[in-house]
């Protein structure tokens, strides 16, 4: 294996971890942001 291949294999788990952290954070923030608007619509008379 050459150096480029070894570097690529090391970076793959790092990129995957960063992807999942961003995905979970985005999902959590969007759900949290949507919650007040749903509650307001349900309780408004």
Biopython code that builds the backbone (N, CA, C, O; Angstrom):
import numpy as np
from Bio.PDB.StructureBuilder import StructureBuilder

atoms = [
    (1, "UNK", "N", (0.831, -1.178, 0.000)),
    (1, "UNK", "CA", (0.000, 0.000, 0.000)),
    (1, "UNK", "C", (0.878, 1.245, 0.000)),
    (1, "UNK", "O", (1.862, 1.334, 0.734)),
    (2, "UNK", "N", (0.506, 2.183, -0.821)),
    (2, "UNK", "CA", (1.297, 3.410, -0.862)),
    (2, "UNK", "C", (0.796, 4.406, 0.179)),
    (2, "UNK", "O", (-0.223, 4.171, 0.829)),
    (3, "UNK", "N", (1.498, 5.491, 0.333)),
    (3, "UNK", "CA", (1.193, 6.482, 1.361)),
    (3, "UNK", "C", (-0.176, 7.125, 1.138)),
    (3, "UNK", "O", (-0.909, 7.380, 2.094)),
    (4, "UNK", "N", (-0.516, 7.384, -0.113)),
    (4, "UNK", "CA", (-1.811, 8.003, -0.418)),
    (4, "UNK", "C", (-2.956, 7.113, 0.034)),
    (4, "UNK", "O", (-3.921, 7.601, 0.622)),
    (5, "UNK", "N", (-2.866, 5.829, -0.228)),
    (5, "UNK", "CA", (-3.916, 4.886, 0.156)),
    (5, "UNK", "C", (-4.028, 4.803, 1.680)),
    (5, "UNK", "O", (-5.133, 4.772, 2.222)),
    (6, "UNK", "N", (-2.913, 4.769, 2.351)),
    (6, "UNK", "CA", (-2.935, 4.716, 3.817)),
    (6, "UNK", "C", (-3.569, 5.981, 4.402)),
    (6, "UNK", "O", (-4.364, 5.899, 5.338)),
    (7, "UNK", "N", (-3.221, 7.141, 3.858)),
    (7, "UNK", "CA", (-3.805, 8.406, 4.322)),
    (7, "UNK", "C", (-5.314, 8.427, 4.084)),
    (7, "UNK", "O", (-6.076, 8.889, 4.933)),
    (8, "UNK", "N", (-5.734, 7.932, 2.941)),
    (8, "UNK", "CA", (-7.165, 7.907, 2.623)),
    (8, "UNK", "C", (-7.919, 7.003, 3.585)),
    (8, "UNK", "O", (-9.013, 7.350, 4.031)),
    (9, "UNK", "N", (-7.353, 5.858, 3.907)),
    (9, "UNK", "CA", (-8.011, 4.932, 4.823)),
    (9, "UNK", "C", (-8.104, 5.488, 6.240)),
    (9, "UNK", "O", (-9.050, 5.183, 6.966)),
    (10, "UNK", "N", (-7.143, 6.288, 6.629)),
    (10, "UNK", "CA", (-7.173, 6.902, 7.954)),
    (10, "UNK", "C", (-8.225, 8.005, 8.010)),
    (10, "UNK", "O", (-8.872, 8.189, 9.040)),
    (11, "UNK", "N", (-8.401, 8.737, 6.918)),
    (11, "UNK", "CA", (-9.325, 9.872, 6.907)),
    (11, "UNK", "C", (-10.783, 9.438, 6.776)),
    (11, "UNK", "O", (-11.672, 10.194, 7.169)),
    (12, "UNK", "N", (-11.059, 8.266, 6.245)),
    (12, "UNK", "CA", (-12.441, 7.826, 6.047)),
    (12, "UNK", "C", (-13.214, 7.777, 7.361)),
    (12, "UNK", "O", (-14.308, 8.338, 7.418)),
    (13, "UNK", "N", (-12.710, 7.138, 8.425)),
    (13, "UNK", "CA", (-13.461, 7.139, 9.684)),
    (13, "UNK", "C", (-13.657, 8.549, 10.258)),
    (13, "UNK", "O", (-14.693, 8.840, 10.856)),
    (14, "UNK", "N", (-12.670, 9.412, 10.076)),
    (14, "UNK", "CA", (-12.775, 10.784, 10.573)),
    (14, "UNK", "C", (-13.903, 11.523, 9.862)),
    (14, "UNK", "O", (-14.709, 12.195, 10.506)),
    (15, "UNK", "N", (-13.965, 11.403, 8.546)),
    (15, "UNK", "CA", (-15.013, 12.061, 7.767)),
    (15, "UNK", "C", (-16.378, 11.485, 8.135)),
    (15, "UNK", "O", (-17.354, 12.227, 8.244)),
    (16, "UNK", "N", (-16.452, 10.173, 8.326)),
    (16, "UNK", "CA", (-17.707, 9.535, 8.704)),
    (16, "UNK", "C", (-18.181, 10.038, 10.059)),
    (16, "UNK", "O", (-19.366, 10.322, 10.232)),
    (17, "UNK", "N", (-17.284, 10.150, 11.010)),
    (17, "UNK", "CA", (-17.637, 10.644, 12.339)),
    (17, "UNK", "C", (-18.144, 12.083, 12.259)),
    (17, "UNK", "O", (-19.157, 12.415, 12.874)),
    (18, "UNK", "N", (-17.461, 12.928, 11.518)),
    (18, "UNK", "CA", (-17.879, 14.323, 11.364)),
    (18, "UNK", "C", (-19.258, 14.390, 10.701)),
    (18, "UNK", "O", (-20.102, 15.184, 11.116)),
    (19, "UNK", "N", (-19.491, 13.570, 9.685)),
    (19, "UNK", "CA", (-20.787, 13.531, 9.010)),
    (19, "UNK", "C", (-21.907, 13.208, 9.994)),
    (19, "UNK", "O", (-22.934, 13.887, 10.003)),
    (20, "UNK", "N", (-21.721, 12.179, 10.822)),
    (20, "UNK", "CA", (-22.766, 11.766, 11.755)),
    (20, "UNK", "C", (-22.994, 12.807, 12.835)),
    (20, "UNK", "O", (-24.133, 13.012, 13.255)),
    (21, "UNK", "N", (-21.955, 13.464, 13.292)),
    (21, "UNK", "CA", (-22.120, 14.522, 14.295)),
    (21, "UNK", "C", (-22.953, 15.666, 13.718)),
    (21, "UNK", "O", (-23.865, 16.165, 14.377)),
    (22, "UNK", "N", (-22.641, 16.079, 12.494)),
    (22, "UNK", "CA", (-23.395, 17.162, 11.855)),
    (22, "UNK", "C", (-24.832, 16.729, 11.599)),
    (22, "UNK", "O", (-25.759, 17.511, 11.811)),
    (23, "UNK", "N", (-25.027, 15.493, 11.147)),
    (23, "UNK", "CA", (-26.375, 14.994, 10.858)),
    (23, "UNK", "C", (-27.234, 14.957, 12.116)),
    (23, "UNK", "O", (-28.385, 15.391, 12.089)),
    (24, "UNK", "N", (-26.696, 14.448, 13.211)),
    (24, "UNK", "CA", (-27.459, 14.370, 14.466)),
    (24, "UNK", "C", (-27.757, 15.772, 14.992)),
    (24, "UNK", "O", (-28.866, 16.041, 15.454)),
    (25, "UNK", "N", (-26.777, 16.658, 14.923)),
    (25, "UNK", "CA", (-26.990, 18.029, 15.392)),
    (25, "UNK", "C", (-28.058, 18.735, 14.561)),
    (25, "UNK", "O", (-28.916, 19.421, 15.116)),
    (26, "UNK", "N", (-28.015, 18.577, 13.251)),
    (26, "UNK", "CA", (-29.000, 19.223, 12.384)),
    (26, "UNK", "C", (-30.397, 18.679, 12.635)),
    (26, "UNK", "O", (-31.362, 19.443, 12.677)),
    (27, "UNK", "N", (-30.513, 17.376, 12.801)),
    (27, "UNK", "CA", (-31.810, 16.773, 13.060)),
    (27, "UNK", "C", (-32.359, 17.246, 14.401)),
    (27, "UNK", "O", (-33.536, 17.591, 14.503)),
    (28, "UNK", "N", (-31.528, 17.265, 15.415)),
    (28, "UNK", "CA", (-31.964, 17.702, 16.743)),
    (28, "UNK", "C", (-32.405, 19.159, 16.718)),
    (28, "UNK", "O", (-33.448, 19.501, 17.275)),
    (29, "UNK", "N", (-31.624, 20.012, 16.080)),
    (29, "UNK", "CA", (-31.972, 21.430, 16.032)),
    (29, "UNK", "C", (-33.241, 21.671, 15.221)),
    (29, "UNK", "O", (-34.047, 22.525, 15.591)),
    (30, "UNK", "N", (-33.436, 20.949, 14.138)),
    (30, "UNK", "CA", (-34.649, 21.157, 13.340)),
    (30, "UNK", "C", (-35.882, 20.664, 14.079)),
    (30, "UNK", "O", (-36.937, 21.293, 14.002)),
    (31, "UNK", "N", (-35.770, 19.546, 14.795)),
    (31, "UNK", "CA", (-36.903, 19.053, 15.586)),
    (31, "UNK", "C", (-37.219, 20.016, 16.729)),
    (31, "UNK", "O", (-38.388, 20.284, 17.009)),
    (32, "UNK", "N", (-36.196, 20.532, 17.382)),
    (32, "UNK", "CA", (-36.396, 21.473, 18.483)),
    (32, "UNK", "C", (-37.004, 22.769, 17.975)),
    (32, "UNK", "O", (-37.871, 23.345, 18.633)),
    (33, "UNK", "N", (-36.570, 23.228, 16.835)),
    (33, "UNK", "CA", (-37.113, 24.457, 16.261)),
    (33, "UNK", "C", (-38.536, 24.298, 15.771)),
    (33, "UNK", "O", (-39.302, 25.261, 15.801)),
    (34, "UNK", "N", (-38.910, 23.124, 15.327)),
    (34, "UNK", "CA", (-40.260, 22.896, 14.819)),
    (34, "UNK", "C", (-41.264, 22.687, 15.943)),
    (34, "UNK", "O", (-42.460, 22.913, 15.758)),
    (35, "UNK", "N", (-40.792, 22.262, 17.093)),
    (35, "UNK", "CA", (-41.702, 21.938, 18.191)),
    (35, "UNK", "C", (-42.559, 23.131, 18.643)),
    (35, "UNK", "O", (-43.769, 22.959, 18.793)),
    (36, "UNK", "N", (-42.003, 24.323, 18.867)),
    (36, "UNK", "CA", (-42.853, 25.436, 19.310)),
    (36, "UNK", "C", (-43.935, 25.797, 18.290)),
    (36, "UNK", "O", (-45.047, 26.154, 18.681)),
    (37, "UNK", "N", (-43.639, 25.713, 17.023)),
    (37, "UNK", "CA", (-44.650, 26.067, 16.023)),
    (37, "UNK", "C", (-45.787, 25.051, 16.018)),
    (37, "UNK", "O", (-46.942, 25.425, 15.811)),
    (38, "UNK", "N", (-45.486, 23.776, 16.241)),
    (38, "UNK", "CA", (-46.550, 22.771, 16.327)),
    (38, "UNK", "C", (-47.398, 23.002, 17.562)),
    (38, "UNK", "O", (-48.623, 22.898, 17.498)),
    (39, "UNK", "N", (-46.775, 23.311, 18.675)),
    (39, "UNK", "CA", (-47.508, 23.526, 19.922)),
    (39, "UNK", "C", (-48.395, 24.755, 19.814)),
    (39, "UNK", "O", (-49.539, 24.735, 20.268)),
    (40, "UNK", "N", (-47.883, 25.819, 19.221)),
    (40, "UNK", "CA", (-48.644, 27.046, 19.081)),
    (40, "UNK", "C", (-49.883, 26.816, 18.232)),
    (40, "UNK", "O", (-50.959, 27.322, 18.552)),
    (41, "UNK", "N", (-49.742, 26.059, 17.158)),
    (41, "UNK", "CA", (-50.881, 25.807, 16.275)),
    (41, "UNK", "C", (-51.933, 24.958, 16.973)),
    (41, "UNK", "O", (-53.128, 25.161, 16.758)),
    (42, "UNK", "N", (-51.522, 24.035, 17.785)),
    (42, "UNK", "CA", (-52.454, 23.140, 18.462)),
    (42, "UNK", "C", (-53.198, 23.870, 19.577)),
    (42, "UNK", "O", (-54.390, 23.637, 19.774)),
    (43, "UNK", "N", (-52.513, 24.749, 20.308)),
    (43, "UNK", "CA", (-53.122, 25.397, 21.455)),
    (43, "UNK", "C", (-53.855, 26.678, 21.094)),
    (43, "UNK", "O", (-54.684, 27.141, 21.877)),
    (44, "UNK", "N", (-53.586, 27.258, 19.956)),
    (44, "UNK", "CA", (-54.204, 28.522, 19.591)),
    (44, "UNK", "C", (-55.699, 28.342, 19.353)),
    (44, "UNK", "O", (-56.133, 27.372, 18.732)),
    (45, "UNK", "N", (-56.464, 29.284, 19.853)),
    (45, "UNK", "CA", (-57.917, 29.202, 19.638)),
    (45, "UNK", "C", (-58.438, 30.462, 19.015)),
    (45, "UNK", "O", (-59.637, 30.576, 18.762)),
]
sb = StructureBuilder()
sb.init_structure("model")
sb.init_model(0)
sb.init_chain("A")
sb.init_seg("    ")
for serial, (resi, resn, name, xyz) in enumerate(atoms, 1):
    if name == "N":
        sb.init_residue(resn, " ", resi, " ")
    sb.init_atom(name, np.array(xyz, "f"), 0.0, 1.0, " ", f" {name:<3s}", serial, name[0])
structure = sb.get_structure()
